[in-house]
């Protein structure tokens, strides 16, 4: 391990920057522990980054920045139990390939696979699912370096409270150095993508949720158009889209053309409703099957900023109707579709779905567009029904609000006081959400 010259750090969207006092690339958990002890000696805070896919300042480092790019070892793969232990810096796409090679898979995933495993876990990354929950519910054990430089392991049987708190801990309890995943046998998903009108989707959302293992949909603002996605397990070999269709739909149309469209609407916002109506009418149906992670995830090259809230499942349809009414009342010109996902309840203390079946509403803007008024309006709506913000996506909530919507929030803060009284792992974002 060798200290490196400080340099400016920036996240993927470009809306978060930092210039730490020093940056270090640890190769082992022992290196991480050394870096934490050294930071303590110098009175500095410590944060480990991931790949910068959080829109909040979760990864911003003021004192010591730890880069996880060398902390990527595969420690063990047990195909009999499905338990797989990897180090914190391994990207999700590398984990997916590793699991597939051993006939294993994660039961559920989010939309992208570029994040590090620890970064995705610490911000409670999730996908959509009737029965299969987010990443925090697929972990069997964690290894962390605590503020005193000690390395500990936690699981349901060993330090269970730390395990329940740290699975979605924002790096505030310790630096995750390794994760043991509880995987499932590899499976094939059949994807059905179908355009549908707004009224039909809202009238059938309960039906779609009950009948499908993974259901989500996108609404194109300023239009009646939605795109529904239903993913279910099937037997037999994958029948993926052709290479040309994949390039056309997922690379060219969804990224290249969509990027050009956003450049147009950025320069001429008044064209957005017309552009969205054209886009909604151009939506086509497709059905294919493929290895699970290839269906769960898709490439994202158009940069954006995002806000997402988890609300009680029963509030979904009323909230969506009110959101659409907001578009009618406000002068918003939004080119990005609004994403809706569903998840069963989880037990990690700071999972957005903790203790309740949840619906997730995500709003996006092009990275060069102003987001403040739009996100503020959506946030006011969703917090009025007890919404919980995604830890890695933009929001303005602080500890006084969060303690009201997370039943174990006070327990988390008490554990943080015990493990990190000097706030070795603090940064401006953790001070916002935890109150100090």
N, C-alpha and C positions, 0 to 999 in steps of 0.2 A: 504494500500500500504506500502510495506516495502523494503528498499534498500537491495540489496543482494551483496555478495562478488563478485568482478570482476572475470570473468572467460573467457577463450579463446572461442571465437565464430568462427564457421566455416560453410561455406555454404555446400549445398548438394553435389556438385561436388568435394569439397575439395580444390578448387583453390583460395578461398578467406578466410582470417582469420582476426580476430581482438581481441584485449584485451582492452576493454573500461575501463575508470577510475572507473565507477560503472555501475551496471545493476539494472533495476527496472521493476517490473511487475505490471502495473496499472490495476485496476479493473473497473474504470469508466473514462469518459472523464475528469471529475474534477481531477482525479489522474494524467492524462496526463498533464493537465494545471499546476498542482503543480510541476510536474517533470520539465517542461519547465522553469518555473519561478526559480526553485532551480538551474537548470543548468546555467541560466543567472546570478544569484547571484555569482556563482562560476566560471564564465567565460568559461563554457564548451559547446561544441556542443551536439546536441541530434539527434539520429536517431532511428526509430522504425524498427525492423526486421520483416520478415514474417516467412516463413518456409525454407528460404535459397535456393530457387530454381532459383535465379538469378545468372548468371555466372559472371556478372560484379560486381564491388564493390559498387553497389547501396545501399546495406544495411549495409555496414561497418560503425561501430560506433567508433569514437575516444574518445569521452567524456562520454556521457550517452547513454547506450543501453536500449531501451524500448522493453520488450518482450510482445507480444500481446496475450499470451496464456489465460489470464483471461478476455480479452476484447472481449467477444464472445456472448453477449446477443442478443436475437431477440427482437427488440423494437416494431415492428408492422407488421401485415400481413393484407392487404386489398384485399380480393379476387375479389371485385367488380371493383376496379381500376387497380389491378395488382401491386400496389406499396407495396414494402416490404423493411423495414428498419432493417438492422442488423449492429452489431458493427464490427470494423475493423479486429479483430483477428479471426473471424469465418472462418474456412476452407471452400473452395469451395465445397468439397464433403458434408459437413454438410448443406450448403446452398441448394445444389441440392436436398438432401433428404427432407429438410424442404419445399421447393417449391413443390416437387412432392406430399407430403402429403396434400397440399392445392390445388392441381389441377393446378399448375403453373410451369413455366420453364423459364430459360434464352433462348433467341432466338438463341444464338450461343455461342460456347465455344471453348477453345483451346484443346490441346491434353491431358492435365492432370488436375486433380482436387485436388491436394495436397496443393496448395498455399492458403494463407489467402486471403480473398476478397480484402483487401486494397493493399496487395503486388502485386496481379495480376493486379489490376486496375492501380496502380501507374506506372507500367512498360508497360502499354498499351498492355496487353496480348490479343491475338486474336485467332480466329480459321480460317476457310475458309468459304466463302459464296458469293453467287451471289447478294443477297439482304440484308441479315442480317450481320451487321458489328461486330466489336470487342466489348470488354467489356465497353470501354469508351463511346460507343454509346448507352449503355443500362442503363445508370445511370440517375436518375431523380433529385437527390439532394445529397450533401455532407455536412458532419459536420467536421470541422477542428479546431485544436488548432493552433493559430498563434504564432509568435515568442514573442509577448508581453504577452503571457499567456491567451489571450482572446479566447473564443470559438465562432465560427461563422458558419452560414449555408449559402450555396450557391446553386443556381438552375438557370434554364433559366430565372426566374422572379426575383430572389434575388441575387444581385452581379453576374450578368451573365458572366462578363469577368473573374472573379475568377473561376467560374464554368467551363468555357471552358479551362482555363489554368490548373486547379488543377485536372481535371479528369485523366490526364496522367502527373502528376507533379513531379514524382520521390521523393516525400516527401520534395521538395525544397521550397515550398510555405507555408507549414504547415503540421502538422501531422493529417492524416485522422483518425477520431475516429468512424465515422458511415457512412454508404452508404445506400441511398434509391434506390433500383433497380426498373426499369420499366420492369416488366416481362410480359410474354404472357401465354395464356392457355397451359397447358401441351399437348405435342404431341408425336407421335411415328415416328421414322425415320426408313426407309428401307435402309439398307446398302448393296451396291453391290461392292464387292472387286474382281478385275479382273486383272490378269497379262496381260501385253501388251508390245510390242516391242517399243523401243525408237522412231523410225521414225513415227510409227502410233500415238503415244501419241502426239508428237509435231505437227503433221499434223491435229490432231483433237481437240487440246486443246481449241480452240475457241468454237467448237461445244459442247464439254463437259461442258464448263463453262456456255454457254447459256441455255443448256437443263437441268441442275441440280441445285438444291438449294445449295448444298455443294459439291464441287469437289476438290480433291487434288490428287497428285501422288508422288511416290517415285521412284527415279532412283538409281539403284545399280551400283556404279562406276566400271569401268573396264569391263562392260558387256553391252548388248543390252536390258537388262531386266528392266521393270518398273512394279510397282503395282499401279493401279488406284483405287480410292475410290470415289463412288458416293452415296451421302446420300440425300434422299428426304422424305418428309412427306407422310404418308399413314394413311388411316382410319383403324379402327379395332384394336383388341388386339395385343400386341407384340408377335412376334414369334422368340424368341431369340435362339442363338446357345445353344446346350446342355451343361450341366455343364462340361462334359468330353471334348467336342470340345473347350469350352472356356479355360479350363485348358491346353489343348494340344497346341492351337494356341497362346493364349495371355499370358499364364504364362510360360509353358515349352519351346516352340519353340522361342517365341519372347523375353524371358528374360533368362531362364536358359541356353538353348542351345546357344543363341546369346551371352550371357556373356562368355561362354566357348570358343566360336569362337573368341571373341575379346582377350581373354587371349592368344590364339594360335597366332593370327596375331600380337599381341604386341611383343611376343618373336621371331616370325619369319615373319617379314613384307613382305618378298618376296612371301609368300603363299597367300597374300590377293587377288590378281586377281583370282586365282583358287577357293579360298573359296567363293568369291562373285559370280562367275559363277555357282557354285553348289547351292548356296542359291537362285539365281534368277531362276534357273531351277526348284527348289523345290516349288516355289510359287504356291499356289492353289487358285481357285476362291471360293467364298462363298457369299451367300446372306442370310440375316436375318433381323429382325426388332426388335426394342426395344425402351424403354423409351429414350428420346432424349439424355440426358446426358450420358447414358451408351453407346451410339453409338459415341458421340463426343470424349469421353475420353477413355484412356486405361492405364493399369498399366505400370510403367517404373521402373525397378529395376536395370538395367545395368547403371552404372554411366558414364557420358560423359561430354564433354565440347561442347558448341554450339556457332555458330555465325549465325545471320540471318539479311538479308537486304530486305527492301521493295523497289521495283523499279517501275517505270511507267508500267502499264499493257502492253502497246504496245512493251515494250522492252524485254518481257519475252522470247520469242522463240530465238531471236538473242543472248540474254545473255546466255541461256542454251547451244546453239551450241558453243559459245565461251568458256564456262566453260568446255564442253567436250573436246574441242581442247586443253585447258590448261592441262587436264589430259594426253593427248598424248605428250605434250612437257615437262611436269614436272615429276619429280621422286616421285610422290605421291602414297602412298599405303593406301587407305582409305577403311575401312571395313563397315562404317556406310552408309546407303542410304542417298541420298540428297532429302530433302522434299520441295515440291512446293505447295503453297497455294495461294488463291485469295481472294480479299476483295473489297467491294465498298468503295467509299470515305467517310471519316469521318470529323467531324468538331472540335473535340478536338485539341487544338493548337499543341500539341506534339504527337498526334497519328501518327504512321508511314504512315497511309493512309490519312493524312490530305489533303483535297482538290483534291485528285486524286484517281481514281481507281488503285489499286496496286496489284502487284504480289510479293510474298514473297519466297525467296530462302534461305533455312536453311542448313547449313553444320555442321556436328558433327564429333568428334573423341572420342575414348575411353579415359576415364579420366586419364589413365596412359600414353597415347601417347602424343608426342609433337604436338602442334597445330599451332605453330607460322607461319611456312612457308606456310602451306596450307591455313590458314585463311587470311594471308596477300595477297596471290595471288587472292583469291576469292574477298577479299575486294577491291583490286585495280580494278578488273573487274567491280564490281557492283557500286562502287562510280563513275566510268567513265560515268555511265548513270544516275547519280543523285540519287543513292541509299541512303536510310535512315536506319541507324542501329537500330535494336531492342535494347531498353534501358536496358533490362535485360540480353543481350547476348553479348559475347565478341566482341569488336571492338576497333579501335585506333583513332576514329574521335574526334575532339575537337571543341570548339565553332566557330573557324574561318571557319570550313567546315560546321557545322550544320546550321549556320545562312544563308548559301546559299541555303539550301534545305528545310528549314522550313519557310514559309512565315510569320508566327507569332512569330518567334524566338525572335526578338528584343522586341516585346510586352511582351513576357514571362519574359525576363530578366528585363525589366522595372518594371513589377509587382513584381518581386522578390526583386528588389532594394527597392521598397516601403514597402513591407511586412516584409522583413528580411534583413535590412541594415547591421546588425552585423553578418550575416551568421550563425545564431544559428543552422540552419539545414544543414550546409555544411559538406562535407567529401571529401576525395581525388577524388572520382568519379564525384561529382557535380562540383568540381573545374575544372576538365578536360572538361566536356561537356558544362559548362556555362561560363568558363573563369575566375572565381574567387570564 
